[in-house]
Amino acid sequence: MNQHKRAAVAFLVMGVVYVLIGIPLSVAFGRGFGAPLFWLASGSLAAAWFLERKASSPR
Protein backbone atom coordinates (compact mmCIF):
# COMPACT_ATOMS: atom_id res chain seq x y z
CA MET A 1 0.00 0.00 0.00
CA ASN A 2 1.24 3.44 -0.92
CA GLN A 3 2.37 5.67 1.96
CA HIS A 4 -0.03 8.43 0.89
CA LYS A 5 -2.89 5.94 0.80
CA ARG A 6 -2.09 4.78 4.35
CA ALA A 7 -1.93 8.38 5.56
CA ALA A 8 -5.27 9.13 3.88
CA VAL A 9 -6.89 6.17 5.63
CA ALA A 10 -5.43 7.28 8.98
CA PHE A 11 -6.75 10.83 8.56
CA LEU A 12 -10.14 9.49 7.49
CA VAL A 13 -10.40 7.30 10.58
CA MET A 14 -9.34 10.19 12.82
CA GLY A 15 -11.99 12.43 11.25
CA VAL A 16 -14.71 9.85 11.84
CA VAL A 17 -13.61 9.36 15.46
CA TYR A 18 -13.66 13.14 16.04
CA VAL A 19 -17.22 13.33 14.71
CA LEU A 20 -18.38 10.34 16.75
CA ILE A 21 -16.98 11.92 19.92
CA GLY A 22 -18.11 15.45 19.02
CA ILE A 23 -21.79 14.65 18.54
CA PRO A 24 -22.42 13.36 22.09
CA LEU A 25 -20.34 16.19 23.58
CA SER A 26 -22.37 18.74 21.63
CA VAL A 27 -25.63 17.21 22.77
CA ALA A 28 -24.59 16.84 26.40
CA PHE A 29 -22.63 20.04 27.02
CA GLY A 30 -23.45 22.42 24.17
CA ARG A 31 -21.73 23.53 21.01
CA GLY A 32 -18.73 24.94 22.85
CA PHE A 33 -17.45 21.49 23.72
CA GLY A 34 -18.10 19.80 20.39
CA ALA A 35 -17.08 22.58 18.00
CA PRO A 36 -13.29 22.08 18.25
CA LEU A 37 -13.72 18.40 17.45
CA PHE A 38 -15.73 19.23 14.34
CA TRP A 39 -12.97 21.62 13.21
CA LEU A 40 -10.41 18.85 13.75
CA ALA A 41 -12.64 16.45 11.85
CA SER A 42 -12.98 18.79 8.89
CA GLY A 43 -9.21 19.29 8.83
CA SER A 44 -8.60 15.56 8.99
CA LEU A 45 -11.07 14.84 6.21
CA ALA A 46 -9.50 17.57 4.06
CA ALA A 47 -6.05 16.08 4.63
CA ALA A 48 -7.39 12.63 3.77
CA TRP A 49 -8.89 13.97 0.54
CA PHE A 50 -5.62 15.69 -0.40
CA LEU A 51 -3.50 12.60 0.31
CA GLU A 52 -5.92 10.35 -1.56
CA ARG A 53 -5.66 12.61 -4.62
CA LYS A 54 -1.89 12.65 -4.28
CA ALA A 55 -1.78 8.85 -4.04
CA SER A 56 -3.93 8.39 -7.15
CA SER A 57 -2.17 10.96 -9.33
CA PRO A 58 0.10 9.59 -12.05
CA ARG A 59 3.80 10.11 -11.50
C-alpha positions in Angstrom: 0.0 0.0 0.0 1.2 3.4 -0.9 2.4 5.7 2.0 0.0 8.4 0.9 -2.9 5.9 0.8 -2.1 4.8 4.4 -1.9 8.4 5.6 -5.3 9.1 3.9 -6.9 6.2 5.6 -5.4 7.3 9.0 -6.8 10.8 8.6 -10.1 9.5 7.5 -10.4 7.3 10.6 -9.3 10.2 12.8 -12.0 12.4 11.3 -14.7 9.8 11.8 -13.6 9.4 15.5 -13.7 13.1 16.0 -17.2 13.3 14.7 -18.4 10.3 16.8 -17.0 11.9 19.9 -18.1 15.4 19.0 -21.8 14.7 18.5 -22.4 13.4 22.1 -20.3 16.2 23.6 -22.4 18.7 21.6 -25.6 17.2 22.8 -24.6 16.8 26.4 -22.6 20.0 27.0 -23.4 22.4 24.2 -21.7 23.5 21.0 -18.7 24.9 22.9 -17.4 21.5 23.7 -18.1 19.8 20.4 -17.1 22.6 18.0 -13.3 22.1 18.3 -13.7 18.4 17.5 -15.7 19.2 14.3 -13.0 21.6 13.2 -10.4 18.9 13.8 -12.6 16.4 11.9 -13.0 18.8 8.9 -9.2 19.3 8.8 -8.6 15.6 9.0 -11.1 14.8 6.2 -9.5 17.6 4.1 -6.0 16.1 4.6 -7.4 12.6 3.8 -8.9 14.0 0.5 -5.6 15.7 -0.4 -3.5 12.6 0.3 -5.9 10.4 -1.6 -5.7 12.6 -4.6 -1.9 12.6 -4.3 -1.8 8.9 -4.0 -3.9 8.4 -7.2 -2.2 11.0 -9.3 0.1 9.6 -12.0 3.8 10.1 -11.5 
